[in-house]
Amino acid sequence: MTSRARWWVLAVASLATLMTYLDNNVINVAIPTIQRNLHLSVAGLEWIVSSYLLVLAGLLLVGGRLADVYGRRRIFLTGLAIFTLASLASGLAGSGGVLIGARAVQGLGAALLMPSALAIIWHAFTDARERIAAIGIVSAVGALGLAVGPLVGGIISQHIHWGWIFLINVPIGVVTFAIAIPFVEESRVGVESRRLDIPGLVTSAVGLTALVYALIEGHDKGWTSAPIVASFAVAAIMTAAFLAVERRAAQPMVPLGVFRAREFSGGTTTMMIWAFGILGIYFFTSLYLQGILGFSPTKAGLAFVPMALFVAVAAALAPQVAGRFGAHRTVSFGMLLMVVGLLLFARLGAGATYTALMPGFALFGVGAGLMNVPLTNAVLDGMPREQAGIASALLNNSRELAGLLGITVIGAVLRSREGVALRSGVPASQAFIDGYHTGLWVTIGLLAVGVVLSYVSLRPRAEAPADLAELPEAEPASAETR
């Protein structure tokens, strides 16, 4: 592949990353507008976000495996086409049911698109230095999407129409498709490795769907009602079945042996706590800013921009900080900053000002950005070389799953506490604040556990592991990053 073609491949991967990052963040500020226009309940709003994350988290690993087996270029273009068409359907949706369905299809497209996007970079950039630079550029583009997503969502939902938060993906998708066709080469694994873990896929998807359904609908239907109890039971049974299947599978979707490594099990749990906190807080803080403080969508979007910028700046500095103080200290300190930021938010009420929000946003953003890159590197550095690819895939898939659970669990806590407050005669706005604060305290408790867990699990071993840059290139489609 020529040097010119390689950089066109980088442009393709960067545009695909921008689409998925924008889609995750642009919706948060627009959800109150969507709620009013489509007459949705809070549970309905959660499903608009959760339907996307549910399908994405459930199929992300299999998306990477499909790319390995059937060709990374083919799966990338298929995922891109599905994501673009589903974005069009989402933008034109006239009811909550149609929007939720279209978002689920978007999740399918993203599950195919994301792992194959990094895989085509690994195939195109054979030089280690160029590859590191290329992945750094893709990460920077993702940070840009994180920073501008809330602002774009606010401006569009306030001044145009909320549907355009999805429709903006259509021209990006068309341009990306047009560039990918002539420049992206096909690649895949050898014939001997082409097997899919269908039982693992089915049991994990059914179990996850049952769990999320129970968490979202539990408040409205009653936590002890037959559908909710049955859903929790199905989730437990499918989890047990999934573990049994993976132990016996010749080529399992999740090799359970990787969890024996202290760095991997502790680091993955820490990553899940991080994603649980940041995505859950994004979603419900948007409701707080607009529903309680009366911010316009644009002003709410602007409120999120400093936090996203702090995330991006801290992420850029994190490797240097970790090199000086160690990954375990850096990640643990980042989690601690997130705890302090949420503690400041837990003190805010109905009269909070824009200025009062900024200290909490700043600390939370610096902490979130400071820990992500060192955590990923520490986990992968601690793994045997032959398991680096699957470890990266599991780490990132755990992040998607935890983001989904952050929205559903915090939503369940918020609505349960809000319901108790309403029944006791508390005004609706204060009842929401009570529920919001309770959700914050649940997240604070989890992050506090992450402070200790990350410090203990990521401490370096006596013998330094191999440099991550020297790891082999096996299973690149499984080594997605986000």
C-alpha positions in Angstrom: 0.0 0.0 0.0 1.4 3.4 -1.0 2.0 6.1 1.6 -0.8 8.2 0.1 -3.3 5.3 0.3 -2.4 4.7 3.9 -3.3 8.2 5.0 -6.6 8.0 3.1 -7.3 4.8 5.1 -6.5 6.9 8.2 -9.1 9.5 7.0 -11.7 6.7 6.6 -11.1 5.4 10.2 -11.1 8.9 11.6 -14.4 9.8 10.0 -15.9 6.6 11.2 -14.7 7.3 14.7 -16.1 10.8 14.6 -19.5 9.4 13.6 -19.7 7.0 16.5 -18.4 9.5 19.1 -20.8 12.2 17.9 -23.7 9.8 18.0 -22.9 8.9 21.6 -22.6 12.4 22.8 -24.8 14.6 20.6 -28.0 13.0 22.0 -27.4 13.7 25.7 -28.3 17.4 25.5 -31.2 16.8 23.0 -33.1 14.3 25.1 -35.4 16.8 26.9 -36.4 18.2 23.5 -37.0 14.6 22.1 -39.0 13.8 25.3 -41.3 16.8 24.7 -41.7 16.3 21.0 -42.4 12.5 21.1 -44.2 12.6 24.5 -41.8 10.0 26.1 -41.4 8.9 29.7 -38.0 8.8 31.4 -37.9 5.0 30.7 -38.6 5.7 27.0 -35.7 8.2 27.0 -33.4 5.6 28.6 -34.4 3.1 25.8 -33.4 5.6 23.1 -29.9 5.6 24.5 -29.9 2.0 25.9 -31.2 0.4 22.7 -28.1 1.6 20.9 -25.7 0.7 23.7 -27.3 -2.6 24.3 -26.9 -3.9 20.7 -23.4 -2.3 20.5 -22.2 -3.9 23.8 -23.8 -7.3 23.0 -22.3 -7.5 19.4 -19.0 -5.6 19.6 -16.9 -8.7 20.2 -18.7 -10.7 17.5 -18.3 -7.7 15.1 -14.6 -8.0 15.5 -14.8 -11.7 14.9 -16.9 -11.3 11.8 -14.3 -8.9 10.5 -11.6 -11.5 11.0 -13.6 -14.2 9.3 -15.3 -12.5 6.4 -12.9 -9.6 5.7 -12.3 -6.4 7.5 -13.1 -4.2 4.5 -16.3 -6.0 3.8 -17.5 -5.8 7.4 -16.4 -2.2 7.7 -18.4 -1.1 4.7 -21.4 -3.2 5.8 -21.3 -1.6 9.3 -20.9 1.9 7.7 -23.9 1.4 5.4 -26.1 0.1 8.3 -25.1 2.9 10.6 -25.7 5.6 8.0 -29.1 4.3 6.9 -30.1 3.8 10.6 -29.1 7.4 11.3 -31.3 8.5 8.4 -34.2 6.5 9.9 -33.5 8.0 13.4 -33.6 11.5 12.1 -36.9 11.0 10.4 -38.5 9.1 13.2 -42.0 10.3 14.2 -42.5 8.2 17.3 -40.6 6.9 20.2 -40.9 3.3 19.0 -39.5 4.0 15.6 -36.6 6.0 17.1 -35.8 3.3 19.6 -35.8 0.6 16.8 -33.6 2.8 14.5 -31.2 3.4 17.4 -30.9 -0.4 17.9 -30.0 -0.8 14.2 -27.4 2.0 14.7 -25.9 -0.1 17.4 -25.6 -3.0 15.1 -23.9 -0.9 12.5 -21.5 0.5 15.1 -20.7 -3.0 16.4 -19.5 -3.9 12.9 -17.9 -0.6 12.2 -15.8 0.1 15.3 -13.6 -3.0 15.6 -13.0 -3.2 11.8 -12.0 0.5 11.7 -9.0 -0.1 13.9 -8.3 -3.4 12.1 -7.9 -1.6 8.7 -5.4 0.8 10.4 -3.4 -2.2 11.7 -3.3 -3.6 8.2 -2.4 -0.4 6.4 0.3 0.9 8.8 3.0 -1.8 9.1 5.6 0.6 10.5 5.3 0.7 14.3 5.9 4.5 14.6 3.4 5.3 11.9 0.9 3.0 13.4 1.2 4.7 16.8 0.8 8.1 15.2 -2.2 6.9 13.2 -4.0 5.5 16.3 -3.2 8.7 18.1 -4.8 10.8 15.4 -7.9 8.6 15.5 -8.0 9.0 19.3 -7.7 12.8 18.9 -10.6 12.8 16.5 -12.7 10.8 19.0 -11.8 13.4 21.7 -13.0 16.2 19.3 -16.3 14.4 18.9 -16.6 14.1 22.7 -15.9 17.9 23.0 -18.2 19.2 20.4 -21.0 16.6 20.6 -23.0 18.2 23.4 -22.7 21.7 21.9 -23.7 20.5 18.4 -26.7 18.6 20.0 -27.8 21.7 21.9 -27.6 24.1 18.9 -29.4 21.6 16.6 -32.2 20.7 19.0 -32.8 24.3 20.0 -32.5 26.1 16.6 -33.2 23.5 13.9 -34.8 20.2 14.7 -33.7 17.3 17.0 -33.7 14.9 14.0 -30.7 16.6 12.6 -28.5 15.3 15.4 -28.8 11.9 13.6 -29.1 13.3 10.0 -25.6 14.9 10.2 -24.2 11.3 10.2 -25.6 10.8 6.7 -23.2 13.0 4.7 -20.3 11.9 6.8 -21.2 8.3 6.1 -21.5 8.8 2.4 -18.2 10.6 2.2 -16.5 7.9 4.3 -18.0 5.1 2.1 -16.8 6.9 -1.1 -13.2 7.2 0.2 -13.1 3.6 1.6 -14.1 1.8 -1.6 -10.9 2.7 -3.6 -8.4 2.9 -0.7 -9.2 0.3 1.9 -7.7 -3.2 1.2 -9.3 -6.4 2.2 -7.7 -8.5 5.0 -8.7 -11.4 7.2 -7.3 -14.2 9.4 -6.3 -17.7 8.2 -8.8 -20.4 7.3 -7.9 -22.4 10.4 -9.2 -19.6 12.7 -12.5 -18.9 11.1 -15.0 -20.1 13.7 -17.8 -18.2 15.4 -18.9 -18.8 19.0 -22.7 -18.8 18.3 -23.7 -20.3 21.7 -21.6 -17.6 23.5 -23.2 -14.9 21.4 -26.7 -16.0 22.0 -26.4 -16.5 25.7 -24.6 -13.2 26.3 -27.1 -11.2 24.2 -30.2 -12.7 25.8 -28.8 -12.3 29.3 -27.8 -8.7 28.7 -31.2 -7.8 27.1 -33.1 -9.4 30.0 -31.0 -7.5 32.6 -31.3 -4.1 30.9 -35.1 -4.6 30.4 -35.5 -5.4 34.1 -33.5 -2.3 35.2 -35.3 0.1 32.9 -38.8 -1.2 33.5 -38.5 -2.3 37.1 -39.7 1.0 38.6 -42.8 1.3 36.4 -43.8 -2.4 36.5 -42.8 -3.0 40.1 -39.5 -4.7 41.2 -41.4 -7.8 42.5 -43.8 -8.1 39.5 -43.7 -11.3 37.4 -42.1 -9.8 34.3 -39.3 -8.1 36.2 -38.5 -11.1 38.4 -38.6 -13.4 35.3 -36.2 -11.0 33.5 -33.7 -11.1 36.3 -34.0 -14.9 36.4 -33.4 -15.1 32.7 -30.3 -12.8 33.1 -28.9 -15.0 35.8 -29.5 -18.3 33.9 -28.0 -16.9 30.7 -25.0 -15.6 32.6 -24.4 -19.1 34.0 -24.9 -20.7 30.6 -22.5 -18.2 29.0 -19.8 -19.1 31.5 -20.3 -22.8 31.0 -20.3 -22.4 27.2 -17.1 -20.3 27.2 -15.3 -22.8 29.4 -15.9 -25.6 26.9 -15.7 -23.7 23.5 -12.8 -24.5 21.3 -12.6 -20.9 20.2 -14.6 -18.9 22.8 -15.8 -15.4 22.4 -14.4 -14.6 25.8 -11.4 -16.8 26.9 -12.1 -16.8 30.7 -8.4 -17.5 31.4 -7.5 -13.9 30.9 -9.3 -12.9 34.0 -6.7 -14.8 36.1 -4.3 -11.9 35.5 -4.5 -9.3 38.3 -4.0 -6.4 35.9 -6.7 -7.5 33.6 -9.4 -8.4 36.1 -8.8 -5.3 38.3 -8.2 -3.0 35.3 -11.3 -4.1 33.5 -13.4 -3.6 36.6 -11.9 -0.2 37.0 -12.7 0.7 33.4 -16.3 -0.5 33.9 -16.6 1.8 36.9 -15.2 4.7 34.9 -17.6 4.2 32.0 -20.5 3.6 34.4 -19.9 7.0 36.0 -19.1 9.2 33.0 -22.0 8.0 30.7 -24.6 7.8 33.5 -23.7 11.3 34.7 -23.8 12.7 31.1 -27.3 11.5 30.6 -29.0 12.6 33.8 -27.0 15.8 34.3 -28.5 16.9 30.9 -32.0 16.4 32.4 -30.9 18.3 35.5 -29.5 21.2 33.6 -32.5 21.7 31.4 -35.4 20.4 33.5 -34.3 21.9 36.8 -32.0 24.8 36.1 -33.9 25.9 33.0 -30.9 25.9 30.7 -31.7 26.0 27.0 -30.3 23.1 24.9 -27.5 25.3 23.6 -26.5 26.5 27.1 -26.6 23.0 28.4 -24.3 21.9 25.5 -21.9 24.7 26.4 -21.9 23.6 30.0 -20.6 20.2 28.9 -17.8 21.5 26.6 -15.4 22.5 29.4 -15.6 19.1 30.9 -15.0 17.4 27.5 -12.0 19.7 26.9 -10.6 18.8 30.3 -11.0 15.1 29.4 -9.1 15.6 26.1 -6.3 17.7 27.6 -5.8 15.4 30.6 -5.8 12.4 28.2 -3.0 14.0 26.2 -0.9 14.6 29.3 -1.7 11.2 31.0 1.1 9.1 29.4 3.7 11.6 30.7 2.1 11.7 34.1 1.9 7.9 34.3 5.6 7.6 33.1 6.6 9.8 36.1 4.4 8.5 38.9 3.3 5.1 37.7 0.0 3.9 36.1 -1.5 2.7 39.3 -1.0 6.1 41.0 -2.2 8.0 38.0 -5.4 6.0 37.5 -6.2 6.0 41.2 -5.7 9.8 41.4 -7.9 10.2 38.4 -10.7 8.2 40.0 -10.2 10.3 43.1 -10.7 13.5 41.2 -13.9 12.1 39.7 -15.1 11.4 43.2 -14.4 15.0 44.3 -16.1 16.4 41.2 -19.3 14.4 41.9 -19.2 15.4 45.5 -19.4 19.0 44.4 -22.3 18.1 42.1 -24.1 16.3 45.0 -24.3 19.7 46.8 -26.1 21.5 44.0 -29.8 22.2 44.0 -32.4 24.0 42.0 -30.6 27.4 42.3 -27.2 26.4 40.9 -25.6 28.8 38.5 -23.4 28.1 35.4 -20.3 29.2 37.5 -21.2 26.8 40.3 -21.2 23.9 37.9 -17.7 24.4 36.6 -15.5 23.2 39.5 -17.3 19.9 39.5 -17.2 19.6 35.7 -13.5 20.5 35.7 -12.4 18.0 38.4 -14.6 15.2 36.9 -13.2 15.9 33.4 -9.5 16.0 34.5 -10.0 12.8 36.4 -11.7 10.9 33.6 -9.1 12.0 31.1 -6.2 11.3 33.3 -7.0 7.6 33.9 -8.2 6.2 30.6 -4.9 5.9 28.5 -2.7 4.7 31.4 -5.3 2.2 32.5 -5.5 0.7 29.0 -1.8 0.5 28.6 -1.3 -1.0 32.1 -3.8 -3.7 31.4 -2.4 -4.7 28.1 1.3 -4.4 29.3 0.5 -6.9 32.0 -1.0 -9.5 29.7 1.0 -12.3 27.9 1.8 -11.3 24.3 -0.5 -14.0 22.7 -3.5 -12.6 24.7 -3.0 -8.9 24.0 -5.6 -8.7 21.2 -8.5 -10.4 23.1 -7.6 -8.5 26.2 -8.0 -5.2 24.4 -11.3 -6.3 22.9 -12.7 -7.4 26.3 -11.5 -4.2 27.9 -13.3 -2.0 25.4 -16.4 -4.2 25.3 -16.6 -4.0 29.1 -16.5 -0.2 28.8 -19.5 -0.2 26.4 -21.4 -2.6 28.7 -20.7 -0.5 31.8 -21.8 2.7 30.0 -25.1 1.0 29.3 -25.5 -0.1 32.9 -24.6 3.3 34.1 -27.6 4.8 32.4 -30.0 2.0 33.4 -28.8 1.5 37.0 -28.6 5.2 37.8 -31.9 5.7 36.1 -33.5 2.9 38.3 -32.1 4.5 41.4 -33.1 8.0 40.4 -36.7 7.1 39.5 -37.2 4.9 42.6 -36.0 7.7 45.0 -38.0 10.3 43.0 -41.1 8.1 43.4 -40.7 7.9 47.1 -40.2 11.7 47.3 -43.3 12.4 45.2 -45.5 10.0 47.3 -44.4 11.9 50.5 -45.6 15.2 49.0 -42.3 16.7 47.8 -42.6 19.0 44.8 -41.7 17.4 41.4 -38.5 19.5 40.9 -37.2 18.7 44.3 -38.2 15.0 43.9 -36.1 14.8 40.8 -33.1 16.5 42.6 -33.4 13.9 45.4 -33.3 11.1 42.9 -30.5 12.7 41.0 -28.4 13.2 44.2 -29.1 9.5 45.2 -27.8 8.4 41.7 -24.7 10.6 42.3 -24.0 9.0 45.6 -24.3 5.5 44.1 -21.7 6.5 41.5 -19.5 8.2 44.1 -19.5 4.9 46.1 -18.5 2.9 43.0 -15.7 5.3 42.0 -14.3 5.2 45.6 -14.0 1.5 45.2 -12.2 2.1 41.9 -9.7 4.4 43.7 -8.5 1.5 45.8 -9.0 -1.3 43.2 -6.9 0.5 40.5 -4.0 1.2 42.9 -3.8 -2.4 44.1 -4.4 -4.2 40.8 -2.2 -2.0 38.5 0.9 -2.0 40.7 3.8 -3.1 38.5 5.2 -6.6 39.0 8.7 -7.3 40.0 9.7 -8.1 36.4 8.8 -5.4 33.9 6.5 -6.5 31.1 7.3 -6.2 27.4 6.8 -2.9 25.7 3.3 -2.7 24.3 4.7 -1.4 21.0 6.5 -4.7 20.6 3.3 -6.8 20.9 2.4 -9.0 17.9 -0.2 -8.0 15.5 -2.4 -11.1 16.0 -6.2 -10.6 15.9 -6.1 -6.9 15.1 -9.9 -6.7 14.6 -10.4 -7.7 18.2 -8.2 -4.9 19.4 -10.7 -2.1 18.9 -10.3 1.2 20.8 -12.8 3.9 21.5 
